[in-house]
Amino acid sequence: MSILAIILLIFLGILLFLVEFFLIPGVTIAGIGGAILMGVAVFMAYKTHGATVGNYTLLTTLLLTIITLVFALRAKTWRRLMLSRNIDGKFEVGLEEQKIKVGDTGVSITRLNPIGKVMVNGITVEAKSIKGFVNQETKIEVVKVLTTQVIVKPINSE
């Protein structure tokens, strides 16, 4: 096998390793194919050109693979493919800003088992009962207002 064919096999193997490393996650045919191509190239260098050329080919292949991977990881060209914007928007679901206060009354829309939906001051919110189960269409009182839900108790259970 000619030196040009051995060099071509090595470069194709390195290219397949880069495809495996950057584009296709996991152990796939690209990585296995790259390893096989480089192994065949080194084997053919030993077989057709002797031990000295085979040793140089093996050492050069290892160094070239390491240098290529280091260069590819440090290259700024990969930054063009990455998402470079930070999302700094904020979405808050704070019931503290709504018009629901401790002591407000309302009615349960669904059965609180112990969590369900209630309507307080015309606002439908998720609620948690402190007294166990509360049936649908039961009058409730707000005991505590949290960020995402209210804690309620039935009015007629006292």
LUMGU-75181 format. One line per field, with one value per residue: x, y, z of N, C-alpha, C in turn. Coordinates in nm, 4 decimals, always signed. Each point is the difference from the previous one (the first is absolute). Layout:
n.c1 X ...
n.c2 Y ...
n.c3 Z ...
ca.c1 X ...
ca.c2 Y ...
ca.c3 Z ...
c.c1 X ...
c.c2 Y ...
c.c3 Z ...
END
This chain:
n.c1 +0.0858 -0.0374 +0.0971 -0.0350 -0.0178 +0.1139 +0.0526 -0.0583 +0.0350 +0.1179 +0.0011 -0.0426 +0.0917 +0.0872 -0.0383 -0.0027 +0.1181 +0.0289 -0.0499 +0.0641 +0.1052 -0.0212 -0.0276 +0.0555 -0.0845 +0.0811 +0.0067 +0.0362 -0.0550 -0.0200 -0.0150 -0.0828 -0.0638 +0.0064 -0.0318 -0.0936 -0.0369 +0.0122 -0.0695 -0.0843 -0.0026 -0.0014 -0.0955 -0.0588 +0.0223 -0.0339 -0.1076 -0.0294 +0.0249 -0.0326 +0.0801 +0.1016 -0.0458 -0.0237 +0.1166 +0.0602 -0.0626 +0.0291 +0.1219 +0.0131 -0.0586 +0.0624 +0.1146 -0.0220 -0.0433 +0.0979 +0.0892 -0.0582 -0.0118 +0.1242 +0.0419 -0.0705 +0.0452 +0.1160 -0.0383 +0.0038 +0.0290 +0.0218 +0.0476 +0.0230 +0.0235 +0.0578 -0.0947 +0.0049 -0.1302 -0.0020 -0.0841 -0.0288 -0.0959 -0.1014 -0.0549 -0.0721 -0.0337 +0.0039 -0.0587 +0.1191 +0.0266 -0.0699 -0.1277 +0.0849 -0.0743 +0.0707 -0.0955 +0.0426 -0.1217 -0.0337 +0.0029 -0.0075 +0.0791 +0.1097 -0.0038 +0.0225 +0.0981 +0.0727 +0.0382 -0.0386 -0.1055 +0.0270 -0.1103 +0.0944 -0.0908 -0.0666 +0.0977 +0.0228 +0.0237 +0.1198 -0.0670 +0.0438 -0.0717 -0.0187 -0.1242 +0.0879 -0.1046 -0.0163 -0.1299 -0.0397 +0.0085 +0.1120 -0.0576 +0.1050 +0.1007 +0.0678 +0.0873 +0.0566 +0.0763 +0.0224 +0.1151 -0.0291 -0.0324 -0.1231 +0.0140 -0.0976 -0.1108 -0.0819 -0.0919 -0.0813 +0.1313 -0.0223
n.c2 -0.1181 +0.0994 +0.0852 +0.0393 -0.1281 -0.0235 +0.1070 -0.0393 -0.1253 +0.0513 +0.0803 -0.1013 -0.0758 +0.0990 +0.0128 -0.1325 +0.0064 +0.1007 -0.0716 -0.1047 +0.0747 +0.0674 -0.0920 -0.1164 +0.0197 -0.0487 -0.1303 +0.0542 -0.0201 +0.1299 -0.0147 -0.1035 +0.0627 +0.1104 -0.0741 -0.0602 +0.1151 +0.0589 -0.1010 +0.0004 +0.1324 -0.0083 -0.0934 +0.0707 +0.1034 -0.0735 -0.0442 +0.1171 +0.0746 -0.0940 -0.0428 +0.0538 -0.0201 -0.1243 +0.0030 +0.0574 -0.0899 -0.0959 +0.0444 +0.0153 -0.1179 -0.0484 +0.0563 -0.0389 -0.1140 -0.0035 +0.0397 -0.0822 -0.0914 +0.0250 +0.0056 -0.1082 -0.0422 +0.0502 -0.0473 +0.1257 -0.0815 -0.0777 +0.1159 -0.0037 -0.1247 +0.0590 -0.0207 +0.1250 -0.0100 +0.0850 -0.0843 +0.1282 -0.0428 +0.0505 -0.1120 +0.0845 -0.1002 +0.1226 -0.0771 +0.0330 +0.0075 -0.1116 +0.0080 -0.0907 +0.0126 -0.0144 -0.0889 +0.0075 +0.0097 -0.1243 -0.0683 -0.1278 +0.0031 -0.0610 -0.1294 +0.0489 -0.0682 +0.0682 -0.0240 +0.1212 +0.0383 +0.1276 +0.0689 +0.0946 +0.0887 -0.0991 -0.0475 -0.0800 -0.0661 -0.0559 -0.0905 +0.0093 -0.1044 +0.0712 -0.0158 -0.0496 -0.0796 +0.0758 -0.0147 -0.0267 +0.1288 -0.0170 +0.0793 +0.0748 -0.0032 +0.1049 -0.0980 -0.0336 +0.0986 -0.1005 -0.0306 -0.1302 +0.0053 -0.0234 +0.0204 -0.0913 +0.0434 -0.1036 +0.0875 -0.0918 -0.0250 +0.1199
n.c3 +0.0000 -0.0784 +0.0166 -0.1228 -0.0257 +0.0607 -0.0564 -0.1134 +0.0296 +0.0332 -0.1042 -0.0729 +0.0621 -0.0109 -0.1268 -0.0076 +0.0603 -0.0803 -0.1006 +0.0472 +0.0144 -0.1129 -0.0902 +0.0223 +0.0994 +0.0915 +0.0158 -0.1165 -0.1159 +0.0177 +0.1300 -0.0141 -0.0988 +0.0754 +0.1071 -0.0730 -0.0567 +0.1194 +0.0552 -0.1037 +0.0101 +0.1310 -0.0036 -0.0971 +0.0796 +0.1066 -0.0630 -0.0589 +0.1064 +0.0840 +0.0970 -0.0622 -0.1218 +0.0406 +0.0662 -0.1037 -0.0746 +0.0878 +0.0194 -0.1297 -0.0158 +0.1049 -0.0369 -0.1247 +0.0519 +0.0879 -0.0899 -0.0846 +0.0953 +0.0404 -0.1245 -0.0246 +0.1161 -0.0401 -0.1152 -0.0384 -0.0988 +0.1039 +0.0395 -0.1282 +0.0329 +0.1043 +0.0908 -0.0405 -0.0015 +0.0985 +0.0514 +0.0090 -0.0778 +0.0629 +0.0380 +0.0643 +0.0757 +0.0388 +0.0882 +0.0497 -0.1313 +0.0075 -0.0178 +0.0484 +0.1103 +0.1105 +0.0174 -0.1261 -0.0495 -0.0271 -0.1140 +0.0383 -0.1043 +0.0455 +0.0142 +0.1198 -0.0579 +0.0722 -0.1281 -0.0389 -0.0713 +0.0315 +0.0211 +0.0054 +0.0316 -0.0578 +0.0780 -0.1030 +0.1152 +0.0090 +0.0698 +0.1260 +0.0353 +0.1114 -0.0388 -0.0835 -0.0241 -0.1083 +0.0100 -0.1238 -0.0378 +0.0720 +0.0910 -0.0381 +0.0884 -0.0473 +0.0288 -0.1168 -0.0461 -0.0854 -0.0532 +0.0068 +0.1257 +0.0401 +0.1280 -0.0023 +0.0600 +0.0175 -0.0370 -0.0441 +0.0067 +0.0429
ca.c1 -0.0858 +0.0837 +0.0009 -0.1144 -0.1207 +0.0092 -0.0276 -0.1428 -0.0732 +0.0177 -0.0795 -0.1414 -0.0247 -0.0064 -0.1244 -0.1099 +0.0070 -0.0556 -0.1450 -0.0480 +0.0188 -0.0747 -0.1325 -0.0800 +0.0384 +0.0026 +0.0872 -0.0741 +0.0772 +0.1036 +0.1172 +0.0548 +0.0594 +0.1239 +0.1019 +0.0369 +0.0802 +0.1350 +0.0681 +0.0395 +0.1105 +0.1225 +0.0330 +0.0552 +0.1328 +0.0901 +0.0081 +0.0599 +0.1196 +0.0931 -0.0218 +0.0355 -0.1069 -0.1186 +0.0111 -0.0221 -0.1408 -0.0773 +0.0254 -0.0567 -0.1462 -0.0397 +0.0223 -0.0907 -0.1341 -0.0049 +0.0112 -0.1244 -0.1055 +0.0276 -0.0264 -0.1444 -0.0654 +0.0362 -0.0312 -0.1141 -0.1019 -0.1092 -0.0868 -0.1022 -0.1070 -0.0617 -0.0912 +0.0822 -0.0822 -0.0545 -0.1397 -0.0077 -0.1390 -0.0479 -0.1439 -0.0357 -0.1385 -0.0132 -0.1338 +0.0090 -0.0316 -0.1414 -0.0866 -0.0449 +0.0620 -0.0435 -0.1319 -0.0961 -0.0837 -0.0303 -0.0696 +0.0822 -0.0492 +0.0130 +0.0160 +0.1359 +0.0245 -0.0266 +0.0335 -0.0949 -0.0173 -0.0984 -0.0160 +0.0024 -0.0030 -0.0102 +0.1242 +0.0105 +0.1357 +0.0163 -0.0087 +0.0228 -0.0843 +0.0660 -0.0949 -0.0283 -0.0780 -0.1045 -0.0820 -0.0214 -0.1022 +0.0010 +0.0595 +0.1317 +0.0670 +0.1437 +0.0777 +0.1364 +0.0243 +0.1351 +0.0354 -0.0742 -0.1288 -0.0499 -0.0414 -0.1366 -0.0766 -0.1431 -0.0560 -0.1021 +0.0495 +0.0504
ca.c2 +0.1181 +0.1193 +0.0954 +0.0899 -0.0696 -0.0068 +0.1351 +0.0239 -0.0768 +0.0659 +0.1234 -0.0387 -0.0465 +0.1175 +0.0698 -0.0748 +0.0249 +0.1337 -0.0114 -0.0717 +0.0792 +0.1253 -0.0022 -0.1174 -0.0419 -0.1428 -0.0827 -0.0322 -0.0525 +0.0969 -0.0205 -0.1333 +0.0061 +0.0771 -0.0833 -0.1070 +0.0577 +0.0321 -0.1266 -0.0607 +0.0795 -0.0325 -0.1393 -0.0064 +0.0612 -0.1025 -0.1151 +0.0279 +0.0857 -0.0413 +0.0407 +0.1404 +0.0828 -0.0301 +0.0732 +0.1425 +0.0171 -0.0119 +0.1189 +0.1160 -0.0103 +0.0359 +0.1434 +0.0751 -0.0113 +0.0818 +0.1415 +0.0384 +0.0120 +0.1185 +0.1177 +0.0099 +0.0419 +0.1381 +0.0890 +0.0885 -0.0271 -0.0757 +0.0953 +0.0451 -0.0992 -0.0061 +0.1058 +0.0960 +0.0956 -0.0401 +0.0362 +0.0601 +0.0318 -0.0609 -0.0139 -0.0247 -0.0321 +0.0312 +0.0322 +0.1123 +0.1214 -0.0027 +0.0613 -0.1010 +0.0215 -0.0899 +0.0365 +0.0082 -0.1191 -0.0397 -0.1265 -0.1009 -0.0340 -0.1450 -0.0605 +0.0118 -0.1385 +0.1270 +0.1108 +0.0190 +0.1377 +0.0834 +0.1342 +0.1000 +0.1356 -0.0090 -0.0565 -0.1442 -0.0362 -0.1310 +0.0115 -0.1189 +0.0034 -0.0404 -0.0840 -0.1237 +0.0102 +0.1028 -0.0278 +0.1048 +0.1010 +0.0277 +0.1298 -0.0139 +0.1219 -0.0047 +0.0007 +0.0424 +0.0211 -0.0376 +0.0490 -0.0649 -0.0519 +0.0522 -0.0988 +0.0366 -0.0878 +0.0206 +0.0940 -0.0595 -0.1159 +0.0376
ca.c3 +0.0000 -0.0125 +0.1108 -0.0195 +0.0464 +0.1466 +0.0500 -0.0225 +0.1009 +0.1302 +0.0022 +0.0059 +0.1365 +0.0884 -0.0324 +0.0609 +0.1443 +0.0253 -0.0164 +0.1181 +0.1218 +0.0011 -0.0616 +0.0342 +0.1351 +0.0276 -0.0830 -0.1215 -0.1130 -0.0370 +0.0857 -0.0257 -0.1339 +0.0091 +0.0639 -0.0944 -0.1089 +0.0479 +0.0277 -0.1281 -0.0552 +0.0744 -0.0313 -0.1364 +0.0018 +0.0516 -0.0895 -0.1317 +0.0026 +0.1044 +0.1391 +0.0236 -0.0552 +0.0796 +0.1274 -0.0276 -0.0350 +0.1236 +0.0822 -0.0687 +0.0079 +0.1361 +0.0210 -0.0860 +0.0573 +0.1217 -0.0387 -0.0670 +0.1007 +0.0829 -0.0825 -0.0243 +0.1237 +0.0305 -0.1117 +0.0205 -0.1012 +0.0615 +0.0695 -0.0949 +0.0004 +0.1323 +0.0399 +0.0727 +0.0726 +0.1289 +0.0170 +0.1315 +0.0299 +0.1224 +0.0056 +0.1384 +0.0241 +0.1410 +0.0468 +0.0919 -0.0744 -0.0359 +0.1002 +0.0953 +0.1295 +0.1059 +0.0501 -0.1104 -0.0142 -0.1362 -0.0133 -0.0673 -0.1340 -0.0057 +0.1320 +0.0527 +0.0394 +0.0649 -0.0898 -0.1083 -0.0457 +0.0692 -0.0534 +0.1061 -0.0573 -0.1454 -0.0545 +0.0175 +0.0405 +0.0604 +0.1452 +0.0803 +0.1193 +0.1231 +0.0742 -0.0733 -0.1226 -0.0081 -0.1177 -0.0995 +0.0328 +0.1439 +0.0317 +0.0627 +0.0452 -0.0253 +0.1236 -0.0318 -0.1434 -0.0412 -0.1328 -0.1079 +0.0453 +0.1273 +0.0986 +0.0356 +0.0878 -0.0220 +0.0956 +0.0837 +0.0740 +0.1318
c.c1 +0.0892 -0.0136 -0.1194 -0.1299 -0.0011 -0.0332 -0.1483 -0.0858 +0.0099 -0.0858 -0.1506 -0.0379 -0.0123 -0.1279 -0.1204 +0.0003 -0.0575 -0.1516 -0.0609 +0.0029 -0.0925 -0.1432 -0.0886 +0.0419 -0.0039 +0.0973 -0.0818 +0.0946 +0.1113 +0.1262 +0.0658 +0.0680 +0.1308 +0.1125 +0.0463 +0.0865 +0.1419 +0.0779 +0.0479 +0.1177 +0.1313 +0.0437 +0.0638 +0.1377 +0.1028 +0.0216 +0.0757 +0.1318 +0.0951 -0.0294 +0.0294 -0.1091 -0.1298 +0.0011 -0.0231 -0.1470 -0.0881 +0.0160 -0.0618 -0.1524 -0.0495 +0.0145 -0.0966 -0.1430 -0.0144 +0.0039 -0.1293 -0.1136 +0.0210 -0.0304 -0.1502 -0.0743 +0.0295 -0.0412 -0.1237 -0.1098 -0.1171 -0.0955 -0.1084 -0.1192 -0.0759 -0.0976 +0.0762 -0.0811 -0.0461 -0.1434 -0.0140 -0.1413 -0.0469 -0.1511 -0.0359 -0.1492 -0.0244 -0.1424 +0.0034 -0.0385 -0.1479 -0.0815 -0.0591 +0.0777 -0.0504 -0.1323 -0.1041 -0.0781 -0.0266 -0.0732 +0.0917 -0.0647 +0.0047 +0.0095 +0.1456 +0.0328 +0.1466 +0.0345 -0.1031 -0.0068 -0.1075 -0.0102 -0.0116 +0.0099 -0.0022 +0.1230 +0.0014 +0.1452 +0.0005 +0.0029 +0.0268 -0.0804 +0.0799 -0.0875 -0.0329 -0.0779 -0.1060 -0.0753 -0.0109 -0.1143 -0.0137 +0.0653 +0.1284 +0.0513 +0.1493 +0.0730 +0.1401 +0.0130 +0.1459 +0.0262 -0.0891 -0.1357 -0.0414 -0.0367 -0.1366 -0.0564 -0.1478 -0.0577 -0.0943 +0.0498 +0.0446 -0.0988
c.c2 +0.1229 +0.0904 +0.0942 -0.0639 -0.0098 +0.1354 +0.0330 -0.0747 +0.0653 +0.1255 -0.0291 -0.0500 +0.1151 +0.0782 -0.0716 +0.0144 +0.1366 -0.0002 -0.0686 +0.0894 +0.1208 -0.0099 -0.1142 -0.0461 -0.1513 -0.0737 -0.0441 -0.0522 +0.0961 -0.0207 -0.1345 -0.0030 +0.0769 -0.0809 -0.1109 +0.0553 +0.0325 -0.1272 -0.0687 +0.0763 -0.0327 -0.1432 -0.0123 +0.0652 -0.0990 -0.1108 +0.0311 +0.0764 -0.0311 +0.0634 +0.1475 +0.0932 -0.0231 +0.0727 +0.1484 +0.0285 -0.0056 +0.1242 +0.1243 -0.0016 +0.0395 +0.1498 +0.0849 -0.0040 +0.0887 +0.1484 +0.0483 +0.0173 +0.1227 +0.1264 +0.0191 +0.0445 +0.1450 +0.0984 +0.0839 -0.0250 -0.0779 +0.0932 +0.0550 -0.0950 -0.0035 +0.1155 +0.0972 +0.1024 -0.0591 +0.0458 +0.0540 +0.0451 -0.0770 -0.0038 -0.0373 -0.0258 +0.0256 +0.0352 +0.1175 +0.1300 +0.0047 +0.0579 -0.1039 +0.0216 -0.1048 +0.0523 +0.0157 -0.1307 -0.0267 -0.1318 -0.0980 -0.0361 -0.1515 -0.0522 +0.0161 -0.1332 -0.0233 +0.1195 +0.0050 +0.1464 +0.0702 +0.1333 +0.0951 +0.1360 -0.0024 -0.0576 -0.1497 -0.0352 -0.1422 +0.0180 -0.1345 +0.0149 -0.0441 -0.0950 -0.1291 +0.0275 +0.1087 -0.0256 +0.1216 +0.0902 +0.0252 +0.1360 -0.0225 +0.1363 -0.0187 +0.0140 +0.0550 +0.0138 -0.0324 +0.0518 -0.0576 -0.0533 +0.0689 -0.1176 +0.0449 -0.0966 +0.0251 +0.0890 -0.0684 -0.1155 +0.0371 -0.0201
c.c3 +0.0000 +0.1223 -0.0109 +0.0490 +0.1524 +0.0616 -0.0157 +0.1025 +0.1380 +0.0077 +0.0025 +0.1399 +0.0982 -0.0262 +0.0621 +0.1523 +0.0349 -0.0147 +0.1218 +0.1235 +0.0047 -0.0508 +0.0461 +0.1395 +0.0162 -0.0901 -0.1211 -0.1069 -0.0392 +0.0832 -0.0235 -0.1368 -0.0006 +0.0612 -0.0945 -0.1123 +0.0452 +0.0336 -0.1264 -0.0605 +0.0700 -0.0300 -0.1390 -0.0084 +0.0532 -0.1026 -0.1284 +0.0069 +0.1150 +0.1350 +0.0229 -0.0496 +0.0779 +0.1334 -0.0190 -0.0322 +0.1248 +0.0865 -0.0623 +0.0074 +0.1383 +0.0250 -0.0820 +0.0533 +0.1232 -0.0342 -0.0662 +0.0999 +0.0891 -0.0783 -0.0226 +0.1256 +0.0347 -0.1082 +0.0298 -0.1030 +0.0582 +0.0725 -0.0925 -0.0016 +0.1316 +0.0197 +0.0873 +0.0762 +0.1318 +0.0075 +0.1407 +0.0347 +0.1223 -0.0031 +0.1421 +0.0113 +0.1476 +0.0365 +0.0969 -0.0698 -0.0398 +0.1157 +0.0945 +0.1296 +0.0976 +0.0545 -0.1092 -0.0079 -0.1469 +0.0015 -0.0733 -0.1335 -0.0189 +0.1427 +0.0420 +0.0673 +0.0359 -0.0881 -0.1119 -0.0375 +0.0822 -0.0724 +0.1188 -0.0672 -0.1524 -0.0666 +0.0301 +0.0294 +0.0530 +0.1505 +0.0651 +0.1282 +0.1223 +0.0808 -0.0754 -0.1269 +0.0124 -0.1290 -0.0912 +0.0463 +0.1508 +0.0228 +0.0781 +0.0429 -0.0210 +0.1332 -0.0247 -0.1508 -0.0285 -0.1409 -0.1084 +0.0413 +0.1291 +0.0891 +0.0513 +0.1029 -0.0299 +0.1096 +0.0972 +0.0867 +0.1416 +0.1058
END
